[in-house]
């Protein structure tokens, strides 16, 4: 049995939940706080998500995505086998860990949770990234390929929830259309909005 440890409002956790759903994998979701002793035993960095698959324990959402795609997604489109396709996906996984985390995700962390230590210019970074994404998606259906990949799942949650951080998606027509395409995928599961 696959066990996913995390918090329901985490975009990092959500990207893993999306792939688990897309691959139609059964799993148990264990809600844990980042400071919970059980989580710290699994990941001393105190970060979610953490995935347990038998004896394997993995932390880091992007690493988990790659593992799941390789272990359970053979023959699917989630992680291309060719070098160029895999590189395009990796580029967007890096953007998800960098610009997306420092922009829309950081603005959301401050607005929703009052998290200290986030970049003071997170909203400006978000606007810069969304402008880049909007131009990139002009004429493209998905971020890294002609079909959805891990890149799209990794970037979806914090992009879709940018408004929770005070970042409007209204100016970004192509980004909004891309979000709708992701939401229309079979077995899509939404990232909950904070009440």
KACOR-V930162 format. One record per residue. N is the residue number from 1. RES is the residue in three letters. SS is DSSP state (H for helix, E for strand, C for the rest). PSI is psi in whole degrees, 0 to 359 (* if undefined). OMEGA is omega in radians with two decimals (NA if undefined). Layout:
BEGIN
n=(N & N)
res=(RES & RES)
ss=(SS & SS)
psi=(PSI & PSI)
omega=(OMEGA & OMEGA)
END
This chain:
BEGIN
n=(1 & 2 & 3 & 4 & 5 & 6 & 7 & 8 & 9 & 10 & 11 & 12 & 13 & 14 & 15 & 16 & 17 & 18 & 19 & 20 & 21 & 22 & 23 & 24 & 25 & 26 & 27 & 28 & 29 & 30 & 31 & 32 & 33 & 34 & 35 & 36 & 37 & 38 & 39 & 40 & 41 & 42 & 43 & 44 & 45 & 46 & 47 & 48 & 49 & 50 & 51 & 52 & 53 & 54 & 55 & 56 & 57 & 58 & 59 & 60 & 61 & 62 & 63 & 64 & 65 & 66 & 67 & 68 & 69 & 70 & 71 & 72 & 73 & 74 & 75 & 76 & 77 & 78 & 79 & 80 & 81 & 82 & 83 & 84 & 85 & 86 & 87 & 88 & 89 & 90 & 91 & 92 & 93 & 94 & 95 & 96 & 97 & 98 & 99 & 100 & 101 & 102 & 103 & 104 & 105 & 106 & 107 & 108 & 109 & 110 & 111 & 112 & 113 & 114 & 115 & 116 & 117 & 118 & 119 & 120 & 121 & 122 & 123 & 124 & 125 & 126 & 127 & 128 & 129 & 130 & 131 & 132 & 133 & 134 & 135 & 136 & 137 & 138 & 139 & 140 & 141 & 142 & 143 & 144 & 145 & 146 & 147 & 148 & 149 & 150 & 151 & 152 & 153 & 154 & 155 & 156 & 157 & 158 & 159 & 160 & 161 & 162 & 163 & 164 & 165 & 166 & 167 & 168 & 169 & 170 & 171 & 172 & 173 & 174 & 175 & 176 & 177 & 178 & 179 & 180 & 181 & 182 & 183 & 184 & 185 & 186 & 187 & 188 & 189 & 190 & 191 & 192 & 193 & 194 & 195)
res=(UNK & UNK & UNK & UNK & UNK & UNK & UNK & UNK & UNK & UNK & UNK & UNK & UNK & UNK & UNK & UNK & UNK & UNK & UNK & UNK & UNK & UNK & UNK & UNK & UNK & UNK & UNK & UNK & UNK & UNK & UNK & UNK & UNK & UNK & UNK & UNK & UNK & UNK & UNK & UNK & UNK & UNK & UNK & UNK & UNK & UNK & UNK & UNK & UNK & UNK & UNK & UNK & UNK & UNK & UNK & UNK & UNK & UNK & UNK & UNK & UNK & UNK & UNK & UNK & UNK & UNK & UNK & UNK & UNK & UNK & UNK & UNK & UNK & UNK & UNK & UNK & UNK & UNK & UNK & UNK & UNK & UNK & UNK & UNK & UNK & UNK & UNK & UNK & UNK & UNK & UNK & UNK & UNK & UNK & UNK & UNK & UNK & UNK & UNK & UNK & UNK & UNK & UNK & UNK & UNK & UNK & UNK & UNK & UNK & UNK & UNK & UNK & UNK & UNK & UNK & UNK & UNK & UNK & UNK & UNK & UNK & UNK & UNK & UNK & UNK & UNK & UNK & UNK & UNK & UNK & UNK & UNK & UNK & UNK & UNK & UNK & UNK & UNK & UNK & UNK & UNK & UNK & UNK & UNK & UNK & UNK & UNK & UNK & UNK & UNK & UNK & UNK & UNK & UNK & UNK & UNK & UNK & UNK & UNK & UNK & UNK & UNK & UNK & UNK & UNK & UNK & UNK & UNK & UNK & UNK & UNK & UNK & UNK & UNK & UNK & UNK & UNK & UNK & UNK & UNK & UNK & UNK & UNK & UNK & UNK & UNK & UNK & UNK & UNK & UNK & UNK & UNK & UNK & UNK & UNK)
ss=(C & E & E & E & E & E & C & C & C & C & H & H & H & H & H & H & H & H & H & H & H & H & C & C & C & C & E & E & E & E & E & C & C & C & C & C & H & H & H & H & H & H & C & C & C & C & C & C & C & E & E & E & E & C & C & E & E & E & E & C & H & H & H & H & H & H & H & H & H & H & H & H & C & C & C & C & C & C & C & C & C & C & H & H & H & H & H & H & H & H & H & H & H & H & H & H & H & C & H & H & H & H & H & H & H & H & H & H & H & H & H & H & H & C & C & C & C & C & C & C & C & H & H & H & H & H & H & H & H & H & H & H & H & H & H & H & H & C & C & C & C & C & C & C & C & C & C & C & C & H & H & H & H & H & H & H & H & H & H & H & C & H & H & H & H & C & C & C & C & C & C & C & H & H & H & H & H & H & H & H & H & H & H & C & C & C & C & C & C & C & C & C & C & C & C)
psi=(129 & 135 & 129 & 123 & 133 & 192 & 137 & 329 & 358 & 126 & 329 & 318 & 319 & 320 & 326 & 318 & 322 & 311 & 319 & 318 & 315 & 325 & 358 & 43 & 137 & 139 & 163 & 134 & 119 & 116 & 124 & 150 & 150 & 337 & 6 & 135 & 322 & 317 & 318 & 331 & 322 & 322 & 98 & 344 & 348 & 31 & 147 & 153 & 164 & 137 & 134 & 126 & 95 & 236 & 350 & 130 & 125 & 138 & 167 & 117 & 318 & 322 & 320 & 318 & 313 & 315 & 310 & 319 & 319 & 321 & 325 & 354 & 26 & 134 & 2 & 176 & 1 & 324 & 104 & 146 & 333 & 153 & 316 & 314 & 316 & 322 & 320 & 319 & 316 & 323 & 315 & 332 & 323 & 320 & 320 & 322 & 339 & 270 & 320 & 318 & 322 & 349 & 262 & 319 & 318 & 317 & 320 & 318 & 321 & 312 & 318 & 323 & 359 & 30 & 124 & 161 & 2 & 156 & 133 & 333 & 30 & 319 & 321 & 320 & 320 & 315 & 319 & 315 & 315 & 325 & 314 & 312 & 319 & 317 & 318 & 321 & 354 & 108 & 1 & 144 & 326 & 169 & 317 & 347 & 181 & 351 & 164 & 144 & 183 & 329 & 315 & 319 & 322 & 329 & 346 & 302 & 306 & 334 & 310 & 327 & 15 & 323 & 333 & 340 & 12 & 20 & 113 & 142 & 357 & 318 & 354 & 78 & 314 & 326 & 316 & 321 & 320 & 316 & 318 & 322 & 320 & 315 & 338 & 355 & 144 & 139 & 18 & 138 & 131 & 154 & 123 & 145 & 147 & 135 & *)
omega=(3.05 & 3.07 & 3.08 & 3.11 & 3.13 & 3.11 & -3.04 & -3.08 & -3.12 & 3.05 & 3.09 & 3.10 & -3.10 & -3.11 & 3.09 & 3.10 & 3.09 & -3.11 & 3.08 & 3.11 & -3.12 & 3.11 & 3.13 & -3.13 & 3.04 & 3.11 & 3.05 & 3.12 & 3.12 & 3.12 & 3.12 & 3.02 & -3.10 & -3.13 & -3.12 & 3.14 & 3.14 & 3.12 & -3.12 & 3.04 & -3.12 & 3.13 & -3.11 & 3.08 & 3.10 & -3.12 & 3.02 & 0.11 & 2.94 & 3.13 & 3.01 & 3.08 & -3.02 & 3.14 & -3.11 & 3.02 & -3.13 & 2.99 & 3.14 & -3.04 & -3.11 & 3.06 & 3.12 & 3.11 & -3.13 & 3.13 & -3.10 & 3.13 & 3.14 & -3.07 & -3.00 & -3.05 & 3.13 & 3.13 & 3.09 & -3.10 & -2.99 & 3.11 & -3.10 & 3.10 & -3.09 & -3.04 & -3.10 & 3.13 & 3.11 & 3.12 & 3.11 & 3.09 & -3.14 & 3.12 & -3.11 & 3.01 & 3.08 & 3.09 & 3.11 & -3.13 & -3.08 & -3.03 & 3.13 & 3.12 & -3.10 & -3.13 & -3.08 & -3.12 & 3.14 & 3.12 & 3.11 & 3.14 & 3.13 & -3.07 & -3.06 & -2.97 & -3.13 & -3.05 & 3.11 & 3.04 & 3.10 & -3.13 & -3.14 & -3.11 & -3.06 & 3.14 & 3.10 & 3.08 & 3.12 & 3.14 & 3.11 & 3.13 & -3.12 & 3.06 & 3.09 & -3.13 & -3.12 & 3.09 & -3.13 & -3.08 & 3.08 & -3.11 & 3.10 & 3.10 & -3.06 & -3.00 & -2.96 & -3.07 & 3.12 & 3.11 & 3.14 & 3.14 & 3.04 & 3.13 & -3.12 & 3.14 & -3.12 & -3.06 & -3.03 & -2.92 & -3.09 & 3.06 & -3.13 & -3.08 & 3.07 & 3.11 & 3.09 & 3.09 & 3.13 & -3.13 & -3.12 & 3.05 & -3.07 & -3.10 & -2.94 & -3.07 & -3.08 & 3.07 & -3.13 & 3.10 & 3.09 & 3.11 & 3.12 & 3.11 & 3.11 & -3.11 & 3.13 & -3.13 & 3.06 & 3.11 & 3.04 & 3.02 & -3.09 & 2.95 & -3.08 & 3.00 & 3.13 & 3.14 & NA)
END
